[in-house]
């Protein structure tokens, strides 16, 4: 079996066109940047009739060239993808085969975008996101990796080889290398080459997304529940409660984040059982949050409140016990027939560390919002109606603080993703053989001066997800300010 090229048979006529387009795009961007220093400023409504103004002359012509070159490059990329999917295996090239392997992801993205744009006027803030170009791009990048994680983890699709499997002779081999004869494999090539242990880089990057998508959003959600549960009463009541909670939050924030992570995930600290007891404490807050949320909402309807609380708290209690009772930890106390699931102890420690580090920052944000919103007229109206304090905090103040909190949630997932990559890079918390992006980058950087391909794919994956989250946050902030 011969090795694959990047573009296969379609590269003979597509590559020159794409190269010329990229060169034109780069030159036009450089000329546009240079000429912007000498061009006259243009306002959005500088015409007499109030219509949008367009630049004329050479500057306007260069702007048009930039737009046309970008559109042509985008069309060529789509053609690469379509032809790669339609052509037979040997002619598609590496890019075409990756597009073909990720076909379920592309179909899912198209469906989500089509449905979201069609019904965007009925979907609230989420629908308004599709009025923002920046938000749509960020949403697409984030959902790409979400769907990759779903299909790779939940349905065991997308990967081409065992992420931990090794094939002799493929150590540090370049992308598109053929698997030696005699190996019983479904895919006869390593699409992105082999790493320093002869493992398939493409499969490791795809499988690594499962770890990131599973930990980062969920850990951030837990941190928000802790921060909201403590931040709302601190901001609403003030006084000694606010002083004590703010002091504890500032005490945690006084430690450098990386140092705090390092202390929490080191084997010596894990052996003491401190992360397990921290998990038992922090994971109570989601139960408290939902209990107070439902009780405050249906307090005047006991016939509905009581059965709802019994069902919700029973499920959350079982999840809580299953989550903190893990094999290999000091809190392994549940019988196997009642223990719903077990998580890798390393992943649990990382999860707890992320929640612990992010909670004080969320607390301060929620506290600040509560201090501001508690003086609004709708809060005074709720107090006049005789509503309880938790009802006012959760059903009056919190909904009106959703804009900044949603934006911070997206940004914080990005920070958490970077922290997970940092921990994996230093080999802390996660298992040594883990395909997470940080560990994969660390393995690849050891030979970066000799072979660059093992470290680049996970680094690009990490960059694209964090970039998508930041763009998504910008889009949400832009649209929330219009409300």
N, C-alpha and C positions, 0 to 999 in steps of 0.2 A: 504494500500500500504506500503510495506516494504522499509526501507532506502536502498540506494545503497552503495556498497563498491567501492573503487577506481578502481579496475580492474575487478570486476564481476566474471563470470564463468571462464574466461581465466587465472585468477590469480593463480589458483591451480597448474598449470604446468609452467606458464610463470614467475611468481614472483621469485621462487627459482633460475631459470636460470639467470634472470636479476640481482638478488642480488649477486650471485657468480661472474658474469661478472664485476659488479661495484667494488666489493672488489678486484678482480685481477687487474683491471685497476688502482685503487687507490694505491695498494701496488707497482705495477710496476712504477707508476709515482714517488712515494716517493723514491724508490730505484734508479731510474734514476737520480733524483735530487741529492741524496747523492753521488752517484758514479761519477757524473759530476765534483765534486771537485777534484777527483783524476785521472780522465781519461786524456789521452794525447789529445791535440787539433788535429782536423781533418779538413783539407781544402776541399772545394768542388771538386777540381781537383788535388788530391794528387797522383793518379796513373800515371805510366810512360807514358801511352798512352793518358793521358788527360781525361780519363773517370771519372765519379763520384765515390767517394770512399764510402764504407760502413764500419761501425765499425764492428770489430770482437770480439771474446771472450765473456765474461759475459756481458759487457756493450751492445754489439750488440744484444745479445740474449734478454736482458731486453727491448731494443727498439722495437724488433720484437713482444714481448709479449704485449707491450703497444699498438702497432698498431692493432694487432689481437683483443685484448680486446675491443678497441674502435669500430672496425668494427662490432664485435658481438653485442655490446650494441646498435649500430645504427640499425642493422638488427632487433633486438628485439623490439626497439621502433617502427619501421615500421610495424612489426607484430601486436603490440598492436593497432596501428591505423587501419590497414586493418581488423583485426578481430572485433574491436569495431564497424566499419562501417557495416560489414556483419552480425553480430549477432543480434538477436532480442533485443528489448528495455531493457528488464529486465536483460539480461545476459551480456550486453556490459560494465557495470560499468561506473563510472564517466568519466574516461579518454576516453573510447570508445565513450560515448555519446557526449563529447565535440568535438572529432574528427569528429563524424558524423554530428553534427550541423554545423561545420565549413567546410563541404565538398565543398561548392562553392569556398571557399578561396583556398583549396588545388588544386582543378582543375585549377583555374586561375593561381596559381603559377607554376604548371607543364606546362601549355601552354606557359606562358611567358618565362620560362627557355628553353623550347624546341625550340621555335621560335628564341630566342635570341642567343642560342648556334649554331643553324643551320646557321643563317645569320650574325654571329658576325663579319666576315671579311668585311661586307658591312655597318656596323653601327658605324664606327668611334670610338671615345673614349668610348662610351657606349659598343660597341662590345668588345673592348679590356678589359673591366672590367671582362669579363668571362674567361680571362686568369689568373686572380688573385683569389686564393682560399679565401683570406681574403675578397676581394671585393664581391665575390659571396655570402659568408655567410652574410655579411652586407646588401647586396641588398635583400637577401631573408627575413631577419628580417624586413627590412623597408617595403617591398612590402606586407608582411603578414599583417601588421597593416593597410596599405593603402587599401588592398582589404577588410579587416574587416570593415573599416570605410565606404567603398563604399557600401557593401552589407547591412550593418546595417543602414546606413543613407539614401542612395539613393534608395534602394529597400526594406527597412524595413524588412530585414531578420536577421537570426542568433540569435537574442535575444529570450529567452524562456518565459519571463514574462515582465510585464510592469516595467521599471527601477524605476519608482516612486511609483508603487503599493505596498501595504502592505498586508500581510496575517497574520491574528492573530495566535499566537502560534509559529511563526518561527523566533522570535527575537533571534539573536546570535546563531542560530542553526548551527550544523556542516555540512560540505559538504555532499551532497547526501540525505539530509533530505526529507522525503515525505511530500507533501502538505496535510493538514488535509482534511478529507472527507467533502463534502458540498461546496467546493470552485470550481467554474466553471473555470478551467484552462486547457490549452492544454497539458502542460508538468506537470506531477504529482510530480516532484521533483525540489528542488533548487540544481543545480549541484555543486555550490561552497558555499552553505549555505546561511544563512540570516545575515543581518547586524543588528545594534542596533535599527533600525526602521522596522525590519522584511521585508526588501526589498531583492530581488534576487541579490547577488553579481555578478554572472556570467553575467547577463544582464546589470548591471551597468558598469562593466569593458568593455564590448563590446560597449555599447552606448557611454561610455566616450572616446573611440578612435575616434569617429566622431568629437568631440570638438577639440581634440588635432590635428588631421590630417587636420581639416578645418582651424585652426588658425595658427599653427606654420609655415608650408611652405608658405602660402599666405602672412602672415605678414613679413616673412623673404624676400620674393620676393619684396614686397613694399619697405622694407628697402634698398634692393639692388638698386632698381630704384632711390631712393633718393640719396644714396651714390654715384652711378655711375654718375647721372646727375650733382652733385656738385663736385665730386672728379676728374673727367676728366678735366674740365676747370681749376680747381685749380692747378693740376699737370702740365698741358700743358702750361698754360700761366704764372703761378708763380706770382711774384710781390705782389701788394696790395690785389688782389683778393684772392690769396693763403693765405696771412696773416690773412685776415678777416675771411675767412671760417674755417681755421685751428684753430683760436682762439675760434670761436663759438663751434666747435667740441670738443676742449679740455675743454671748459667750461662745456659742458654737461657730458663729461667723468669724470670730477672731482667729480661728485656726485657718491656715492655708488649705484650700480644698484638696489639692493633691496629697499633701501631708496627712490630712485627715483620712482620705481614702486609703493611703498606704498603711496607716495604723490599723484601720478596721479590717483590712483583708489579709494582713500578714498571718502566716500559720500560727505564730505564737499567740496572737490575740484570738484567733478562731478557736484554738484549743481550749481557751479559758471558758468558752461558751457565751461570751459577751454578745456577739452578733445574734445568737439564738434568742437571748433574753430581750435584746433590742427589737427583734422581729415580733416577739410576743407582745411587747408594749406598743409599737408603732401600728401593727396590723389591727389593733382594737379600734382605731379611729374611724375606719370606714363603717364599722358596725355602729359606733356612736353617731356618726354623721347621718346614716340612713334612719336610725331609730328616731333621732330628734327631728329629722326632716318630715317623716311620715306622721309622727305624733303631733307636731305643731300644725300640720296641714289638716288632719282629720280629728283634731282634739274634740270638736263639738259633735262628731259623728262616731260614737264609740262602737256602734254595730258594724261599721266599716273598718274603723281603725284597728280594733283588736285582732280580727282574723288576718288582716293585712300585715300587722306587725309580727304575728306568730309565724306566718309563712316566710316573710323576708328575713327575720332574725334567725330562724331555724336554718335556712339555706346559708346565710352569711356566717353563722356560727360554725356550721360544718366545714365550710371553706376555710375559715380561720383556723380551726383545729387541724385540718389536713395540711394547711400551709406551714404552720409552726412545728408540727410533729414530722420530722424528717429523719430518715435513716442516716447515721453517721453524725448526729448532733446530740447534745445533752438533753434535748426535749423530745426524744423519740418515745412517746408514751401511748399513742393510740394503737389499738389492735389492727391488724392488717385488713380485716373485713370492713372496718369502719373508716380507715385512712383512704381518702379518695385518690391521692396522687403523691408522688415523691419527686422532689426537685433536686438536681445536683447541688450538693452543699456549697460548692464554689459559686454557682449562679445565685443561690439564695443569699450568700454573704454580700455579693455585689449588689443585688437587689435592695437589701436592707441598707447598705451604705449609701446608695443613690437616694433613697427616701429620706434618710437621716440628714444628708448634706443639703438637699433641696428644700426641706420643710421650713427651716428658719427664714429663708428668703421669701417663700410664698407667704409665710406668716406676716412678714413686714409689709408686703404688698397689700394683703387683705386688710390688715390693721389700718393702714393709711387710707384705703378706700372707705372703710367703715367709719373712720373719724370724720371724713368729709361728708359722706352720705347720710349720716345719722341726723344731720341738721336740716335735711330737705323736708319739703311740705308733705310729701306722701308718707314719710315716717311719722310726722306729727298727726296726720289724718288717721293712720293705723293705731297710734296710741290713743287717740280720741275715741275710736271705735271699741277700745278695750282689748285689742289683740295682745297676745303674749309676746314677751321679748324675743324668744326663739323664732316665733312666726315672723316678727318684724325683720330679724336678721336674715333668715333664710328665704323668705318669700317677698320681702320688700327691698332690702339692701342688696342682697346677693345678685338677683336678676339684673339690677341696674349697674352692677359692677362687672357684668359678663364680658363687655368689650375688652378692657385691659387684661382681664384674666385669661381670655381665650388667646389673645396675642402672646401673653407671657407663657402660656402653656405650650404653644408651638415653638417658641424660642427655647424654652427650657428642655424640650425633647431634643433639640439640636445640641444644647450644652451637654445633656446626658449622653447623647451619642458620642460626642467627642471624649467625654470622660471614660466611657466604656472602651473606646479605642485606645485611650491612654493606658488604662489598666491592662488591656490585652497586650499592648506593646511592651509593657514592663513585666508581663507574665504574672500579674497579680490577680488573685481571685478565681479566674476562669481556669479550667483544666488545661494542661500544657498542649494537648492534641486538639484543642478547640479550634474550629474553623472561623472564629470571629475575626473581623477585619483587622483589629489591632494586632492580634497574634500573627496573622498572615503577613501584615506589613513588617513586623519585627523579623520574621523568618526571612523575608525577601530582602530587607535592607542590609543583611550581613554580607551579601554578595552584590551590592548595588553597583559597584564600579565595574563588575565583570558582566553581570546579566541584570537588566533593569526590569524585565517583564514580570518576575514574581511579585514585586512590591507595588507596581503601578495599578493593576486592576482593583485591589482592595482599597488603595488610597483614593482612586477616582470614585469608587462606590461610596466611600465615607464622605468625600467632598460633595458629591451630587445630592446625597440625602440631607446633609446639613444645609446646603445651599437651598434646596427645595423647601425645607422648614422655615428658613429665614425669609424667602420670597413669599411663602404662604402667610407668614406673620405680617409682612408688609402689606399684602393684599387685604388681609382681614382688618388691619389697622386703618387702611385707607377707606374701606367700606363702612367700618363701624363709626368713623368720624362723620359720615354722611347721615347717620340716623338722627 
